[in-house]
Amino acid sequence: MSAVHFEDLHPEEQAWIEAYLDRTIADSALDELQAGMRHSPKLRRVMRRSLALANELRQEASAAESSAEAWGNTTPLKPTTTAIQNPAPLRWSIYLAAAVVTLATIISAMFLNSRAEASIATITGIDGVVTYTGNGGRVADQIEEGQKLPIGTLELLSADSWVELAFRDGSKVSLSSLSAATLFEGNQKEVHLHHGTLAAHITPQPTVRPMLIHTPTADMEVISTRFNVDARPAKTKLTVTEGRVRLKRLSDGQEVSVPERHKAVASIEDDQGLVLTPRGAHTTQWKSDLKADAIHGKWSPDFGALSQELEQAVASGTMEHKEAFVAIKKAAQDGRGPGTVRAQPTSLGSLVLLKVATKTAAPVAIALNSRLRIQGRLHHPADLVFGITTTNDLGDYAGKYSLPVAQSRLSETAPAFDLELPLSEFQQKDPRFSAFPLGAQLDSWWCVTDGKSTKLEITGVELLD
């Protein structure tokens, strides 16, 4: 899998992509671009990467605008032009205003029209809000178990969403929470994971035509294995539970073969070699690193909590005033110290979504007496729903569990709250999974309100036993 960059394309192909992203492409040029993508893997790869970058910029701009509106910032945000900085750069700028169509719709419409209606996979399990975008950008929001899918894009729109699908050879792939992936099968299977979490159990593939998994920062080659992928804008984490997966970091072309019970992270922010980390022993306790773990939600330093800590340190004589001043100034510069994650709007309410144990290799297991301690602030009365996603020891999806909490339970100490919720009180609505996830692994945690503009902050989440 040799690296392909924008400048490696023919000048005419470069012009097609730039015009497409600027929304100035003529119909004749669009036909030529689609025809070129049918026959050129190089053009498809560069186009996919360009669209992913444009989409991430659009999402960042949208999130910033929503955050400013929700938190009372009355200064309007103006469109900006952002150049992509990358060790293997696309040497041109992508305009945020051009990226007004979702990545899922764009890529689905771009794939091979002549083969798009052929079924390549079947939905074998589904829950929550899931949409499917097929050929020509047609969006279906009423998909169900047993439905056959042609080439297209699945997008999960809520924290409690999940979908599993089986390819014709029995290979299975599942997506969970806020995820989006495009499915394609030509000479070999391909899944383009634009963002989110994917779990896969892949049957043996031809050695010369391995299954390919693409994310914004990495490519993977799969022959026969079980693995999980967590894709974010700047990094991809691959965890292999059986077999072996070839991982390539797109920013510099470095590759590594990841064996079973190991993980590797491909990040555009890291210029060092790809490091293999063995999977650690299970633990039954976990405390979230909010800044690292937040998938949906806006992290910021919590200067109120930090100031209180420093005041106590000064009062006890363990720190001088000057040292406290330096500490809070440093926290503002490097983002260390206590922090808070502000809920950001989704189509179904304001949401905070955390990935569990992002920085550790030890799986977090659920014990009989496990409970969650959740701290935060709710600035307007609202009901909350807390939830978790679980996996089994092989990384397969093992169910979602949730617990509604009425605003009356939070009002006594408002706006702050500090809850301890036994996992035995959480409910599973899918009968295929256990009523209580004893021994399962904690994969993600979320909190959602029923209002898009509700001001919710999470200041701490930990699993206790």
PyMOL commands that set and color helices and strands:
alter all, ss='L'
color gray80, all
select helices_A, chain A and resi 6-8+11-21+27-39+41-70+96-98+103-110+113-115+135-137+290-293+303-316+321-334+407-409+411-413+423-425
alter helices_A, ss='H'
color red, helices_A
select strands_A, chain A and resi 81-83+93-95+121-127+130-133+139-140+148-149+152-156+162-167+172-185+189-202+211-214+218-222+225-231+235-242+244-249+255-259+262-267+277-278+286-287+294-296+298-301+339-342+344-346+349-355+371-378+384-391+397-405+416-422+441-449+456-464
alter strands_A, ss='S'
color yellow, strands_A
deselect
rebuild
show_as cartoon
